[in-house]
Amino acid sequence: MKHRGVAHVNACSEFRYIDLVQRKIGTVKQRASLRDIAADTGVSVATVSRVLNDHVNVAPRTRDLVLQAVERRRQEAPTRTVYVRCPYVLTDYFGLIVSSIAETVKLHGLRLLLDAGESGQHTDALRGLPGQDDVDAAILILPPEEGDDLVALSQAGFPFVVVDPRTPPPPDIAAVSAAHSSGARAVADHLIGLGHRDIGVIAGPEEWLAGDARLAGHRAALAKAGVLLTADRLRHVEPTTAHGKRAAAELLDLSPRPTAIVCFNDKVAVGTLQAARERGLRVPEDLSVAGFDDIDVAEATDPPLTTVRQPLQEMGRIAVTQLMRVLAGHQPEALHMELATTLVVRESTAAIGQKTA
């Protein structure tokens, strides 16, 4: 996809080009821009860009000259440091993203400075980044800051990429997330295909971009089936097991109760299973339950959860590759990349009235 904006891509579709650039750029300092390489070699900036993009219309001698200059810059440059901010507890979801980022950063010979934990939500961590001599770039995971703070960081010339933005990413800021809306629509379509029409939705926080997108996906699927999601069938909660259990209890105590509940994430779905069990309801015979994320707990529940798999590790890897492109002097063409999700059907959902062994 050539236009700038939101790109819907499969998880590995960007790597052929990116890997080439990364092998050539290596650990060149941010200041070693295309202009620096051009000055070193006496060729134009456009020619340097063509070499790094592996265009065929470059003379072999010129290509070798540019690549040798890049290699010299790489050897001369000190190791760069990438600041990774994840102001949350590193549970399955965030842990998978951070681990993937750490592994990919190491592959490129970079240092990683990790700032994690919920206490980080209350610190002004971004404001001082441009002035830190020991930090060259940043990856911000679900940043709680307002969009204006991200714009200010960008305008200060500090390179960064956002992973799973909490609010719509401002223009000209690179971001990576999953395709939340289409994933939510897929799981709602699955339940509708099983005959469910009275579907409760336990959505995420109203101010989260992912929550809005997933709710929009659920609404779209229900609307296509001629069903209106009414206020009494909808709950907004923090994405934890305890909050999910309380919200599910409210839905299951309605009369009539929903025949299926679709949850913001797998932890909320676990709480829903607990609430159903306390009421003597069998899953999926009496109630179908679906989650989102496909973290380890989804396969450990009884019954195992139908859910939507997010490519969490790929999100981390692509965040690093996007950052490498920024550091190499390239403006990402697709500023907001949405990676495809996958519906994973397990035993927690079934057709209405279907008997199981």
FENQUI-V482867 format. One record per run of one state. SS is the DSSP state (H for helix, E for strand, C for the rest). FROM is the first residue (numbers start at 1). LEN is the number of residues. If there is no record, write none. Layout:
ss=SS from=FROM len=LEN
ss=SS from=FROM len=LEN
This chain:
ss=C from=1 len=5
ss=E from=6 len=4
ss=C from=10 len=5
ss=H from=15 len=11
ss=C from=26 len=8
ss=H from=34 len=8
ss=C from=42 len=3
ss=H from=45 len=8
ss=C from=53 len=7
ss=H from=60 len=17
ss=C from=77 len=4
ss=E from=81 len=6
ss=C from=87 len=5
ss=H from=92 len=16
ss=C from=108 len=3
ss=E from=111 len=6
ss=C from=117 len=1
ss=H from=118 len=5
ss=C from=123 len=6
ss=H from=129 len=3
ss=C from=132 len=5
ss=E from=137 len=5
ss=C from=142 len=5
ss=H from=147 len=9
ss=C from=156 len=4
ss=E from=160 len=4
ss=C from=164 len=11
ss=E from=175 len=4
ss=C from=179 len=1
ss=H from=180 len=14
ss=C from=194 len=5
ss=E from=199 len=5
ss=C from=204 len=5
ss=H from=209 len=16
ss=C from=225 len=6
ss=H from=231 len=3
ss=E from=234 len=3
ss=C from=237 len=4
ss=H from=241 len=12
ss=C from=253 len=7
ss=E from=260 len=4
ss=C from=264 len=2
ss=H from=266 len=13
ss=C from=279 len=9
ss=E from=288 len=3
ss=C from=291 len=2
ss=E from=293 len=1
ss=C from=294 len=3
ss=H from=297 len=4
ss=C from=301 len=5
ss=E from=306 len=4
ss=C from=310 len=2
ss=H from=312 len=16
ss=C from=328 len=8
ss=E from=336 len=4
ss=C from=340 len=2
ss=E from=342 len=3
ss=C from=345 len=13
